[in-house]
Amino acid sequence: RPVEAYLRRIALEVAGLVGASGGPIIAVQIENEYGYWGTDRRYLESLRSLVTETLGPELLLFTVDGCFTRETQPLGGLSGVLRTASFGSSPEARFRTLQEAHPVGPLMCMEFWVGWFSTWGGGAKIERSAGSVAKGLSEMLALGASVNLFVFAGGTSFGFSAGANLDAATDRLDPHVTS
């Protein structure tokens, strides 16, 4: 019930911004990396139904899951919903795994990891070399894939950094306000 209440409230704010109303919102991600943790199809179906009910059937719906094992894509996606990938290397192998679960549809790396989370005050952020990022990006573009760069900028954070949500001292995951 809290998820439904939250999504209904968000829908009130953004309904006028969907493409069918002339706005810029053309797609909605219904879950993020659920295939790593969950197996509840009814939960995913309820999210799809709720988004379609509150924002309209015209939106492109998608999920994002890793492609390091064959299980995450089937567990995290739904029939009729675009499946996309999250990874930072080996695009050809990762997209092969994506296509096993979703053989029809565009190749999309929704999270191409160009760095990784850092904790506030926790030292240097984890970075990748420009060469390795460029190589992976070139490989994806050569495959005709679409790409989003992940952890390039921190949302509402300052500069080009993104804060993490793990408190190492307490080993507790906390929501963070910059996402």
N, C-alpha and C positions, 0 to 999 in steps of 0.2 A: 503493500500500500504506500509506503513512503516514496518509492521510486515513481509510482504512478502519479502521486500528488505533485512531486517535483517536476516531472515531465509535462504534466498538464499546465502547471504554472509557467514553465519556460515557453510552452507553445503559445500561451496568451501573449507573451512578449514578442515572439518572432513570427507569428502567423502572417502578419501583413508584409513580411519580408521574403516570403517564399517566391520562387520564380513565377508560379501561376498567378501571383498577385502583382507581378512586375518587379519583384525584389531580387536581390542577389543570391539568395539561398537556393541552390539547385540540388543539393545532396545532404544526407544526414547519416552519420555513422551511428549504428544502433548498439554496438558493443565494441570494446577494445580488448583484444587478446584474451577473450573468454575461453578459447580453446585450451589455454594453459591450465585453467582452473576448474571449468565447469562442464557439465554434461546435461543440463536441464533444458531440453528443447522447448518446453512450455514457457520458460522464462524468455527465451529469445523470440518465440512466436508472439508473446505478449508485448514485447518491445516493438516489434514490427507493427502489430495491430494498433498499438497506442500512437505511434508516430504517424501512421497512415490516417488514423481517425482524426487526430488533432491538427495535422499539417497538410493533409491531402495525399491522394494516391500518385500525384505527378512527380514527387521527389524521387531521386535516385537514392536507394538505401544501400549501405555497404557495411561490412564488418572488416576488422583488421586482426590478423593472427600471424604468428610466426610460422616459419617454414623449415625449422630445424629438425622436426620429427614429422612423420606422416599423420600423426593424430590431431595436431592442433587445428589444421584447416577444417577437417570434417566436423570436429567438435564445436568450433567457434562460429561456424557459418550456418546459413539457412538456404534452402532451395528458393530461387527467385530473388535472392539478395546478392549483390556483387561482393565477392570475396577479394580482399586485398592482402598484401603481405607486409611484414615488418622484418627488416634485416639490415646488416651493415656490410656484408661481403658475399661473395660467390653468387652473383645474381642469376646466372644460368641455372645452377642447381636449385636455388630457392624458387625460381619461377616454375621449374619442372614440378616441384612439390605442390605449388599452388595449382598448377594445371591438372594435377591428378585429382584434386578435389573439385575443381571448377574448370572443366575443359573448354567451356565457351565463355567468351568475354574478354575484355581488355586486360593486359598485364599492368598491374599497378603496385608499386611499392609505396605504400602510404606512409611508412616510417623508414626512410633510408638513414641509418644512424651515422651521422658525421662526427659524433662525439657521444658523450653519455652524461647522465645526471651527475651533478656535484652537490654536496650539501653546503648550506650557507656556513661559512667559517671553517669548512672542512678541508681546506687546502686546495691545491691546483685541480682544475677541472680536467676530466679525461678527454684527450683530444686524439684525433687521427691525423696522419700526415695528409697534406693537400694532394700528394700524388696518389695515395691509396683511395681517397675519396673520388678524385677525378677518374681513376681507372674503373671503379665500380659504377660511377655515373655513366661513363662512356659505354660500358658493357650493357647497361640497361637501355640506354637510348638506341644502341645498335639493334637491340631486340624489339624495338618499337614500343617500349614500356613508358608509362607515365611515372613520375617520381615526385615525392615530397621530401624535402630535407628535414630531418628530425633532430631537435636540440641544436638548431642553429641560432635561434633567438628564443628568449625565455618568456614569450607572451607579454605579460605586463611587467616583467623584470627589467632592470636597467641594463643597457648594453646588450651584447651578444652572449648571454649566459642564461642558464636555466637551473632553478633550484630543485632539489630532490625532495622526496617525501619520507625518507627513512631517518629516524633519530637513532644514530649508532649507539648513543649512551644508554637508551632504554630499549633498543631493538624494536621500536614501535613505529608503525606506519601511520603517518598523519597526513590529512589532506593539506595541500598547499595552495595558496591563494593565487598563484600566477598561472594556473592552467585554465 
